[in-house]
């Protein structure tokens, strides 16, 4: 389990109960499930945007490259 403090005194929790299983995200009272495959793709997207300095409102707002993904 991984936890982070987020805005409005809430906590973000990332949990996975089995290896290569779904990931559960909990933010305050909101719970979402992400497949293991989609979670890995999110991490790959983050790395791609950072590695290529692509402008993205959420990940890299001051990126120099504005190419569409």
Secondary structure by P-SEA (a helix, b strand, c coil): cbbbbccccbbbbbbbcccccbbbbbcccbbbbbcaaaaaaaaaaaaaaaaaccccccccccccccccc
